Amino acid sequence: MTSTKIIKFSPSPEGFGQTHDELSSGDFASDLPIQNTHSYFEDPEAGLYIGVWDTTKMSEIAGPYGCDEFMLILEGEALIRNCKTEQVESVKPGE
């Protein structure tokens, strides 16, 4: 890794939400949401990106995902469908 310092996260870092992400309608089964991201750390060589992200209500089109993702839900709810079993699981803050 290129950094050895402790990274402190905030769910709403300074300036967060002032510039929305550019999105493609082809990625969504719903209307385009409003999304924001803030990067705290990136190491492309290690394939590591650490940041916070938010979105308005949306539905993505399922397909191969270009990375592994760890999520901690701070507010709201995520419904995640297993493409193999079609089972839908709800994830909420604290779970």
Biopython code that builds the backbone (N, CA, C, O; Angstrom):
import numpy as np
from Bio.PDB.StructureBuilder import StructureBuilder

atoms = [
    (1, "MET", "N", (0.832, -1.188, 0.000)),
    (1, "MET", "CA", (0.000, 0.000, 0.000)),
    (1, "MET", "C", (0.871, 1.243, 0.000)),
    (1, "MET", "O", (2.012, 1.227, 0.460)),
    (2, "THR", "N", (0.319, 2.292, -0.513)),
    (2, "THR", "CA", (1.074, 3.530, -0.601)),
    (2, "THR", "C", (0.869, 4.439, 0.602)),
    (2, "THR", "O", (1.521, 5.479, 0.694)),
    (3, "SER", "N", (-0.016, 4.081, 1.527)),
    (3, "SER", "CA", (-0.287, 4.922, 2.688)),
    (3, "SER", "C", (-0.318, 4.071, 3.942)),
    (3, "SER", "O", (-0.816, 2.946, 3.926)),
    (4, "THR", "N", (0.214, 4.609, 5.025)),
    (4, "THR", "CA", (0.195, 3.883, 6.288)),
    (4, "THR", "C", (-0.562, 4.643, 7.363)),
    (4, "THR", "O", (-0.558, 4.230, 8.523)),
    (5, "LYS", "N", (-1.208, 5.737, 7.009)),
    (5, "LYS", "CA", (-1.940, 6.519, 8.003)),
    (5, "LYS", "C", (-3.351, 5.968, 8.195)),
    (5, "LYS", "O", (-3.885, 5.275, 7.329)),
    (6, "ILE", "N", (-3.938, 6.284, 9.333)),
    (6, "ILE", "CA", (-5.311, 5.898, 9.619)),
    (6, "ILE", "C", (-6.244, 6.801, 8.813)),
    (6, "ILE", "O", (-6.061, 8.018, 8.779)),
    (7, "ILE", "N", (-7.229, 6.210, 8.175)),
    (7, "ILE", "CA", (-8.194, 6.962, 7.376)),
    (7, "ILE", "C", (-9.480, 7.071, 8.182)),
    (7, "ILE", "O", (-10.103, 6.059, 8.504)),
    (8, "LYS", "N", (-9.871, 8.283, 8.504)),
    (8, "LYS", "CA", (-11.101, 8.511, 9.259)),
    (8, "LYS", "C", (-12.224, 8.844, 8.281)),
    (8, "LYS", "O", (-12.082, 9.717, 7.425)),
    (9, "PHE", "N", (-13.337, 8.137, 8.423)),
    (9, "PHE", "CA", (-14.475, 8.302, 7.529)),
    (9, "PHE", "C", (-15.532, 9.207, 8.135)),
    (9, "PHE", "O", (-15.675, 9.294, 9.354)),
    (10, "SER", "N", (-16.258, 9.868, 7.273)),
    (10, "SER", "CA", (-17.444, 10.627, 7.648)),
    (10, "SER", "C", (-18.520, 10.267, 6.635)),
    (10, "SER", "O", (-18.223, 10.160, 5.445)),
    (11, "PRO", "N", (-19.769, 10.077, 7.072)),
    (11, "PRO", "CA", (-20.825, 9.796, 6.108)),
    (11, "PRO", "C", (-21.148, 10.998, 5.222)),
    (11, "PRO", "O", (-21.817, 10.858, 4.199)),
    (12, "SER", "N", (-20.676, 12.168, 5.614)),
    (12, "SER", "CA", (-20.901, 13.368, 4.795)),
    (12, "SER", "C", (-19.648, 14.242, 4.821)),
    (12, "SER", "O", (-19.620, 15.268, 5.499)),
    (13, "PRO", "N", (-18.603, 13.833, 4.077)),
    (13, "PRO", "CA", (-17.364, 14.614, 4.041)),
    (13, "PRO", "C", (-17.578, 16.004, 3.448)),
    (13, "PRO", "O", (-18.559, 16.242, 2.743)),
    (14, "GLU", "N", (-16.678, 16.896, 3.732)),
    (14, "GLU", "CA", (-16.776, 18.271, 3.249)),
    (14, "GLU", "C", (-16.959, 18.298, 1.726)),
    (14, "GLU", "O", (-16.202, 17.664, 0.991)),
    (15, "GLY", "N", (-17.954, 19.026, 1.271)),
    (15, "GLY", "CA", (-18.221, 19.155, -0.161)),
    (15, "GLY", "C", (-19.028, 18.014, -0.758)),
    (15, "GLY", "O", (-19.373, 18.061, -1.939)),
    (16, "PHE", "N", (-19.339, 16.988, 0.030)),
    (16, "PHE", "CA", (-20.059, 15.813, -0.465)),
    (16, "PHE", "C", (-21.449, 16.216, -0.961)),
    (16, "PHE", "O", (-22.190, 16.896, -0.252)),
    (17, "GLY", "N", (-21.795, 15.803, -2.157)),
    (17, "GLY", "CA", (-23.107, 16.073, -2.718)),
    (17, "GLY", "C", (-23.193, 17.341, -3.548)),
    (17, "GLY", "O", (-24.237, 17.628, -4.134)),
    (18, "GLN", "N", (-22.112, 18.101, -3.605)),
    (18, "GLN", "CA", (-22.145, 19.336, -4.386)),
    (18, "GLN", "C", (-22.031, 19.070, -5.885)),
    (18, "GLN", "O", (-22.563, 19.828, -6.696)),
    (19, "THR", "N", (-21.339, 17.996, -6.250)),
    (19, "THR", "CA", (-21.211, 17.598, -7.653)),
    (19, "THR", "C", (-21.676, 16.154, -7.773)),
    (19, "THR", "O", (-21.056, 15.255, -7.204)),
    (20, "HIS", "N", (-22.763, 15.922, -8.508)),
    (20, "HIS", "CA", (-23.317, 14.577, -8.642)),
    (20, "HIS", "C", (-22.512, 13.758, -9.650)),
    (20, "HIS", "O", (-21.892, 14.304, -10.563)),
    (21, "ASP", "N", (-22.535, 12.436, -9.467)),
    (21, "ASP", "CA", (-21.847, 11.522, -10.377)),
    (21, "ASP", "C", (-22.519, 11.535, -11.749)),
    (21, "ASP", "O", (-23.729, 11.736, -11.854)),
    (22, "GLU", "N", (-21.725, 11.320, -12.798)),
    (22, "GLU", "CA", (-22.272, 11.152, -14.146)),
    (22, "GLU", "C", (-22.661, 9.690, -14.304)),
    (22, "GLU", "O", (-21.847, 8.800, -14.058)),
    (23, "LEU", "N", (-23.893, 9.439, -14.709)),
    (23, "LEU", "CA", (-24.419, 8.083, -14.797)),
    (23, "LEU", "C", (-24.914, 7.786, -16.203)),
    (23, "LEU", "O", (-25.209, 8.695, -16.979)),
    (24, "SER", "N", (-25.001, 6.490, -16.520)),
    (24, "SER", "CA", (-25.503, 6.043, -17.817)),
    (24, "SER", "C", (-26.840, 5.340, -17.615)),
    (24, "SER", "O", (-26.950, 4.447, -16.774)),
    (25, "SER", "N", (-27.841, 5.729, -18.368)),
    (25, "SER", "CA", (-29.173, 5.128, -18.224)),
    (25, "SER", "C", (-29.152, 3.630, -18.519)),
    (25, "SER", "O", (-30.028, 2.905, -18.048)),
    (26, "GLY", "N", (-28.179, 3.155, -19.283)),
    (26, "GLY", "CA", (-28.071, 1.735, -19.592)),
    (26, "GLY", "C", (-27.724, 0.862, -18.400)),
    (26, "GLY", "O", (-27.835, -0.361, -18.477)),
    (27, "ASP", "N", (-27.304, 1.471, -17.299)),
    (27, "ASP", "CA", (-26.944, 0.718, -16.093)),
    (27, "ASP", "C", (-28.124, 0.532, -15.141)),
    (27, "ASP", "O", (-28.007, -0.160, -14.130)),
    (28, "PHE", "N", (-29.263, 1.153, -15.467)),
    (28, "PHE", "CA", (-30.367, 1.182, -14.514)),
    (28, "PHE", "C", (-31.663, 0.668, -15.122)),
    (28, "PHE", "O", (-31.968, 0.928, -16.286)),
    (29, "ALA", "N", (-32.429, -0.076, -14.302)),
    (29, "ALA", "CA", (-33.770, -0.512, -14.681)),
    (29, "ALA", "C", (-34.791, 0.550, -14.272)),
    (29, "ALA", "O", (-35.956, 0.475, -14.662)),
    (30, "SER", "N", (-34.363, 1.519, -13.502)),
    (30, "SER", "CA", (-35.214, 2.617, -13.038)),
    (30, "SER", "C", (-34.792, 3.911, -13.731)),
    (30, "SER", "O", (-33.871, 3.924, -14.548)),
    (31, "ASP", "N", (-35.480, 4.990, -13.391)),
    (31, "ASP", "CA", (-35.023, 6.304, -13.826)),
    (31, "ASP", "C", (-33.635, 6.549, -13.243)),
    (31, "ASP", "O", (-33.261, 5.937, -12.242)),
    (32, "LEU", "N", (-32.871, 7.444, -13.869)),
    (32, "LEU", "CA", (-31.541, 7.757, -13.346)),
    (32, "LEU", "C", (-31.647, 8.355, -11.950)),
    (32, "LEU", "O", (-32.396, 9.307, -11.734)),
    (33, "PRO", "N", (-30.896, 7.796, -11.001)),
    (33, "PRO", "CA", (-30.886, 8.364, -9.657)),
    (33, "PRO", "C", (-29.896, 9.524, -9.576)),
    (33, "PRO", "O", (-29.173, 9.804, -10.532)),
    (34, "ILE", "N", (-29.874, 10.177, -8.453)),
    (34, "ILE", "CA", (-28.831, 11.159, -8.155)),
    (34, "ILE", "C", (-27.864, 10.471, -7.207)),
    (34, "ILE", "O", (-28.251, 10.035, -6.123)),
    (35, "GLN", "N", (-26.604, 10.374, -7.619)),
    (35, "GLN", "CA", (-25.599, 9.693, -6.804)),
    (35, "GLN", "C", (-24.414, 10.607, -6.563)),
    (35, "GLN", "O", (-24.085, 11.469, -7.378)),
    (36, "ASN", "N", (-23.785, 10.392, -5.418)),
    (36, "ASN", "CA", (-22.590, 11.136, -5.035)),
    (36, "ASN", "C", (-21.558, 10.164, -4.484)),
    (36, "ASN", "O", (-21.914, 9.211, -3.790)),
    (37, "THR", "N", (-20.296, 10.392, -4.783)),
    (37, "THR", "CA", (-19.222, 9.588, -4.206)),
    (37, "THR", "C", (-18.124, 10.504, -3.690)),
    (37, "THR", "O", (-17.942, 11.623, -4.169)),
    (38, "HIS", "N", (-17.402, 10.000, -2.703)),
    (38, "HIS", "CA", (-16.232, 10.704, -2.179)),
    (38, "HIS", "C", (-15.147, 9.661, -1.945)),
    (38, "HIS", "O", (-15.359, 8.703, -1.202)),
    (39, "SER", "N", (-14.014, 9.834, -2.558)),
    (39, "SER", "CA", (-12.895, 8.904, -2.420)),
    (39, "SER", "C", (-12.009, 9.324, -1.256)),
    (39, "SER", "O", (-11.572, 10.472, -1.175)),
    (40, "TYR", "N", (-11.750, 8.379, -0.356)),
    (40, "TYR", "CA", (-10.804, 8.613, 0.730)),
    (40, "TYR", "C", (-9.423, 8.061, 0.382)),
    (40, "TYR", "O", (-8.401, 8.606, 0.799)),
    (41, "PHE", "N", (-9.407, 6.969, -0.389)),
    (41, "PHE", "CA", (-8.134, 6.326, -0.714)),
    (41, "PHE", "C", (-8.320, 5.477, -1.962)),
    (41, "PHE", "O", (-9.332, 4.792, -2.111)),
    (42, "GLU", "N", (-7.337, 5.525, -2.860)),
    (42, "GLU", "CA", (-7.347, 4.676, -4.053)),
    (42, "GLU", "C", (-5.956, 4.116, -4.285)),
    (42, "GLU", "O", (-4.964, 4.838, -4.185)),
    (43, "ASP", "N", (-5.886, 2.835, -4.592)),
    (43, "ASP", "CA", (-4.639, 2.190, -4.984)),
    (43, "ASP", "C", (-4.970, 1.271, -6.160)),
    (43, "ASP", "O", (-5.254, 0.090, -5.959)),
    (44, "PRO", "N", (-4.937, 1.806, -7.396)),
    (44, "PRO", "CA", (-5.315, 1.012, -8.569)),
    (44, "PRO", "C", (-4.481, -0.258, -8.727)),
    (44, "PRO", "O", (-4.986, -1.281, -9.188)),
    (45, "GLU", "N", (-3.221, -0.191, -8.350)),
    (45, "GLU", "CA", (-2.353, -1.366, -8.474)),
    (45, "GLU", "C", (-2.850, -2.510, -7.596)),
    (45, "GLU", "O", (-2.766, -3.675, -7.985)),
    (46, "ALA", "N", (-3.364, -2.182, -6.422)),
    (46, "ALA", "CA", (-3.894, -3.196, -5.511)),
    (46, "ALA", "C", (-5.376, -3.471, -5.773)),
    (46, "ALA", "O", (-5.956, -4.389, -5.192)),
    (47, "GLY", "N", (-5.985, -2.666, -6.655)),
    (47, "GLY", "CA", (-7.410, -2.825, -6.920)),
    (47, "GLY", "C", (-8.273, -2.388, -5.747)),
    (47, "GLY", "O", (-9.323, -2.977, -5.488)),
    (48, "LEU", "N", (-7.830, -1.355, -5.036)),
    (48, "LEU", "CA", (-8.516, -0.926, -3.821)),
    (48, "LEU", "C", (-9.028, 0.500, -3.948)),
    (48, "LEU", "O", (-8.282, 1.410, -4.310)),
    (49, "TYR", "N", (-10.293, 0.683, -3.649)),
    (49, "TYR", "CA", (-10.922, 2.003, -3.607)),
    (49, "TYR", "C", (-11.706, 2.068, -2.305)),
    (49, "TYR", "O", (-12.485, 1.163, -2.005)),
    (50, "ILE", "N", (-11.508, 3.124, -1.534)),
    (50, "ILE", "CA", (-12.223, 3.298, -0.269)),
    (50, "ILE", "C", (-12.912, 4.654, -0.302)),
    (50, "ILE", "O", (-12.271, 5.678, -0.536)),
    (51, "GLY", "N", (-14.207, 4.656, -0.069)),
    (51, "GLY", "CA", (-14.934, 5.911, -0.095)),
    (51, "GLY", "C", (-16.341, 5.763, 0.432)),
    (51, "GLY", "O", (-16.721, 4.705, 0.935)),
    (52, "VAL", "N", (-17.113, 6.830, 0.314)),
    (52, "VAL", "CA", (-18.524, 6.805, 0.685)),
    (52, "VAL", "C", (-19.355, 7.141, -0.551)),
    (52, "VAL", "O", (-18.889, 7.808, -1.474)),
    (53, "TRP", "N", (-20.583, 6.666, -0.541)),
    (53, "TRP", "CA", (-21.449, 6.779, -1.702)),
    (53, "TRP", "C", (-22.876, 6.916, -1.211)),
    (53, "TRP", "O", (-23.250, 6.288, -0.221)),
    (54, "ASP", "N", (-23.671, 7.718, -1.877)),
    (54, "ASP", "CA", (-25.100, 7.761, -1.595)),
    (54, "ASP", "C", (-25.869, 7.852, -2.902)),
    (54, "ASP", "O", (-25.315, 8.180, -3.951)),
    (55, "THR", "N", (-27.154, 7.555, -2.814)),
    (55, "THR", "CA", (-27.995, 7.563, -4.005)),
    (55, "THR", "C", (-29.444, 7.799, -3.624)),
    (55, "THR", "O", (-29.862, 7.485, -2.510)),
    (56, "THR", "N", (-30.201, 8.348, -4.548)),
    (56, "THR", "CA", (-31.646, 8.356, -4.395)),
    (56, "THR", "C", (-32.139, 6.964, -4.795)),
    (56, "THR", "O", (-31.353, 6.136, -5.256)),
    (57, "LYS", "N", (-33.421, 6.708, -4.621)),
    (57, "LYS", "CA", (-33.984, 5.392, -4.924)),
    (57, "LYS", "C", (-33.700, 5.019, -6.374)),
    (57, "LYS", "O", (-33.873, 5.831, -7.283)),
    (58, "MET", "N", (-33.260, 3.770, -6.576)),
    (58, "MET", "CA", (-32.933, 3.312, -7.929)),
    (58, "MET", "C", (-32.923, 1.803, -7.980)),
    (58, "MET", "O", (-32.954, 1.130, -6.950)),
    (59, "SER", "N", (-32.878, 1.277, -9.201)),
    (59, "SER", "CA", (-32.747, -0.148, -9.439)),
    (59, "SER", "C", (-31.717, -0.333, -10.544)),
    (59, "SER", "O", (-31.901, 0.136, -11.668)),
    (60, "GLU", "N", (-30.620, -1.029, -10.205)),
    (60, "GLU", "CA", (-29.572, -1.289, -11.200)),
    (60, "GLU", "C", (-29.930, -2.525, -12.020)),
    (60, "GLU", "O", (-30.684, -3.383, -11.563)),
    (61, "ILE", "N", (-29.393, -2.608, -13.214)),
    (61, "ILE", "CA", (-29.529, -3.804, -14.041)),
    (61, "ILE", "C", (-28.463, -4.790, -13.577)),
    (61, "ILE", "O", (-27.277, -4.463, -13.531)),
    (62, "ALA", "N", (-28.899, -6.000, -13.234)),
    (62, "ALA", "CA", (-27.965, -7.015, -12.745)),
    (62, "ALA", "C", (-27.039, -7.471, -13.860)),
    (62, "ALA", "O", (-27.435, -7.542, -15.024)),
    (63, "GLY", "N", (-25.834, -7.770, -13.499)),
    (63, "GLY", "CA", (-24.853, -8.254, -14.455)),
    (63, "GLY", "C", (-23.521, -8.429, -13.766)),
    (63, "GLY", "O", (-23.414, -8.192, -12.563)),
    (64, "PRO", "N", (-22.512, -8.834, -14.492)),
    (64, "PRO", "CA", (-21.191, -8.972, -13.876)),
    (64, "PRO", "C", (-20.762, -7.644, -13.251)),
    (64, "PRO", "O", (-20.916, -6.583, -13.857)),
    (65, "TYR", "N", (-20.233, -7.714, -12.057)),
    (65, "TYR", "CA", (-19.793, -6.520, -11.333)),
    (65, "TYR", "C", (-18.277, -6.485, -11.370)),
    (65, "TYR", "O", (-17.625, -7.497, -11.112)),
    (66, "GLY", "N", (-17.721, -5.349, -11.684)),
    (66, "GLY", "CA", (-16.284, -5.225, -11.923)),
    (66, "GLY", "C", (-15.396, -5.259, -10.695)),
    (66, "GLY", "O", (-14.179, -5.116, -10.809)),
    (67, "CYS", "N", (-15.993, -5.449, -9.507)),
    (67, "CYS", "CA", (-15.167, -5.458, -8.296)),
    (67, "CYS", "C", (-15.920, -6.156, -7.177)),
    (67, "CYS", "O", (-17.110, -6.450, -7.297)),
    (68, "ASP", "N", (-15.212, -6.416, -6.094)),
    (68, "ASP", "CA", (-15.838, -6.881, -4.864)),
    (68, "ASP", "C", (-16.192, -5.643, -4.058)),
    (68, "ASP", "O", (-15.464, -4.651, -4.094)),
    (69, "GLU", "N", (-17.289, -5.691, -3.338)),
    (69, "GLU", "CA", (-17.728, -4.503, -2.614)),
    (69, "GLU", "C", (-18.145, -4.867, -1.199)),
    (69, "GLU", "O", (-18.836, -5.861, -0.975)),
    (70, "PHE", "N", (-17.716, -4.052, -0.253)),
    (70, "PHE", "CA", (-18.145, -4.142, 1.136)),
    (70, "PHE", "C", (-19.020, -2.929, 1.390)),
    (70, "PHE", "O", (-18.622, -1.805, 1.084)),
    (71, "MET", "N", (-20.206, -3.138, 1.945)),
    (71, "MET", "CA", (-21.106, -2.015, 2.216)),
    (71, "MET", "C", (-21.485, -2.000, 3.686)),
    (71, "MET", "O", (-21.688, -3.043, 4.309)),
    (72, "LEU", "N", (-21.573, -0.806, 4.218)),
    (72, "LEU", "CA", (-22.143, -0.573, 5.537)),
    (72, "LEU", "C", (-23.283, 0.416, 5.312)),
    (72, "LEU", "O", (-23.043, 1.574, 4.970)),
    (73, "ILE", "N", (-24.500, -0.029, 5.498)),
    (73, "ILE", "CA", (-25.669, 0.809, 5.250)),
    (73, "ILE", "C", (-25.817, 1.785, 6.417)),
    (73, "ILE", "O", (-25.945, 1.365, 7.567)),
    (74, "LEU", "N", (-25.800, 3.078, 6.123)),
    (74, "LEU", "CA", (-25.938, 4.107, 7.153)),
    (74, "LEU", "C", (-27.388, 4.532, 7.344)),
    (74, "LEU", "O", (-27.807, 4.823, 8.464)),
    (75, "GLU", "N", (-28.147, 4.570, 6.267)),
    (75, "GLU", "CA", (-29.570, 4.901, 6.360)),
    (75, "GLU", "C", (-30.277, 4.328, 5.150)),
    (75, "GLU", "O", (-29.656, 4.082, 4.116)),
    (76, "GLY", "N", (-31.569, 4.117, 5.279)),
    (76, "GLY", "CA", (-32.338, 3.562, 4.173)),
    (76, "GLY", "C", (-32.280, 2.045, 4.153)),
    (76, "GLY", "O", (-32.136, 1.408, 5.197)),
    (77, "GLU", "N", (-32.390, 1.478, 2.983)),
    (77, "GLU", "CA", (-32.446, 0.034, 2.825)),
    (77, "GLU", "C", (-31.934, -0.344, 1.439)),
    (77, "GLU", "O", (-32.164, 0.376, 0.468)),
    (78, "ALA", "N", (-31.246, -1.466, 1.355)),
    (78, "ALA", "CA", (-30.823, -2.017, 0.065)),
    (78, "ALA", "C", (-31.495, -3.374, -0.105)),
    (78, "ALA", "O", (-31.455, -4.209, 0.799)),
    (79, "LEU", "N", (-32.106, -3.590, -1.251)),
    (79, "LEU", "CA", (-32.650, -4.895, -1.608)),
    (79, "LEU", "C", (-31.703, -5.490, -2.635)),
    (79, "LEU", "O", (-31.494, -4.919, -3.706)),
    (80, "ILE", "N", (-31.131, -6.638, -2.304)),
    (80, "ILE", "CA", (-30.122, -7.261, -3.162)),
    (80, "ILE", "C", (-30.649, -8.609, -3.631)),
    (80, "ILE", "O", (-30.990, -9.476, -2.826)),
    (81, "ARG", "N", (-30.709, -8.770, -4.961)),
    (81, "ARG", "CA", (-31.221, -10.011, -5.548)),
    (81, "ARG", "C", (-30.062, -10.883, -6.000)),
    (81, "ARG", "O", (-29.168, -10.426, -6.712)),
    (82, "ASN", "N", (-30.085, -12.144, -5.582)),
    (82, "ASN", "CA", (-29.119, -13.134, -6.026)),
    (82, "ASN", "C", (-29.529, -13.569, -7.433)),
    (82, "ASN", "O", (-30.608, -14.131, -7.618)),
    (83, "CYS", "N", (-28.676, -13.314, -8.418)),
    (83, "CYS", "CA", (-29.015, -13.608, -9.817)),
    (83, "CYS", "C", (-29.153, -15.102, -10.096)),
    (83, "CYS", "O", (-29.807, -15.488, -11.065)),
    (84, "LYS", "N", (-28.546, -15.948, -9.259)),
    (84, "LYS", "CA", (-28.635, -17.394, -9.482)),
    (84, "LYS", "C", (-29.896, -17.987, -8.863)),
    (84, "LYS", "O", (-30.549, -18.833, -9.474)),
    (85, "THR", "N", (-30.243, -17.545, -7.643)),
    (85, "THR", "CA", (-31.385, -18.125, -6.931)),
    (85, "THR", "C", (-32.639, -17.261, -7.002)),
    (85, "THR", "O", (-33.726, -17.720, -6.651)),
    (86, "GLU", "N", (-32.498, -16.005, -7.456)),
    (86, "GLU", "CA", (-33.585, -15.021, -7.503)),
    (86, "GLU", "C", (-34.047, -14.592, -6.107)),
    (86, "GLU", "O", (-35.007, -13.831, -5.985)),
    (87, "GLN", "N", (-33.378, -15.070, -5.056)),
    (87, "GLN", "CA", (-33.736, -14.677, -3.689)),
    (87, "GLN", "C", (-33.360, -13.211, -3.466)),
    (87, "GLN", "O", (-32.275, -12.775, -3.851)),
    (88, "VAL", "N", (-34.270, -12.454, -2.836)),
    (88, "VAL", "CA", (-34.038, -11.043, -2.529)),
    (88, "VAL", "C", (-33.825, -10.903, -1.031)),
    (88, "VAL", "O", (-34.599, -11.418, -0.224)),
    (89, "GLU", "N", (-32.769, -10.201, -0.683)),
    (89, "GLU", "CA", (-32.448, -9.989, 0.728)),
    (89, "GLU", "C", (-32.442, -8.490, 1.025)),
    (89, "GLU", "O", (-31.935, -7.692, 0.237)),
    (90, "SER", "N", (-33.005, -8.127, 2.159)),
    (90, "SER", "CA", (-33.047, -6.735, 2.598)),
    (90, "SER", "C", (-31.894, -6.482, 3.567)),
    (90, "SER", "O", (-31.635, -7.290, 4.460)),
    (91, "VAL", "N", (-31.205, -5.357, 3.386)),
    (91, "VAL", "CA", (-30.118, -4.969, 4.290)),
    (91, "VAL", "C", (-30.412, -3.555, 4.769)),
    (91, "VAL", "O", (-30.672, -2.659, 3.966)),
    (92, "LYS", "N", (-30.369, -3.359, 6.098)),
    (92, "LYS", "CA", (-30.672, -2.063, 6.705)),
    (92, "LYS", "C", (-29.534, -1.658, 7.639)),
    (92, "LYS", "O", (-28.655, -2.469, 7.932)),
    (93, "PRO", "N", (-29.545, -0.411, 8.106)),
    (93, "PRO", "CA", (-28.493, 0.030, 9.031)),
    (93, "PRO", "C", (-28.388, -0.897, 10.246)),
    (93, "PRO", "O", (-29.398, -1.336, 10.795)),
    (94, "GLY", "N", (-27.166, -1.181, 10.648)),
    (94, "GLY", "CA", (-26.921, -2.018, 11.818)),
    (94, "GLY", "C", (-26.892, -3.504, 11.546)),
    (94, "GLY", "O", (-26.583, -4.284, 12.447)),
    (95, "GLU", "N", (-27.208, -3.926, 10.323)),
    (95, "GLU", "CA", (-27.200, -5.362, 10.007)),
    (95, "GLU", "C", (-25.891, -5.762, 9.363)),
    (95, "GLU", "O", (-25.701, -6.931, 9.027)),
]
sb = StructureBuilder()
sb.init_structure("model")
sb.init_model(0)
sb.init_chain("A")
sb.init_seg("    ")
for serial, (resi, resn, name, xyz) in enumerate(atoms, 1):
    if name == "N":
        sb.init_residue(resn, " ", resi, " ")
    sb.init_atom(name, np.array(xyz, "f"), 0.0, 1.0, " ", f" {name:<3s}", serial, name[0])
structure = sb.get_structure()
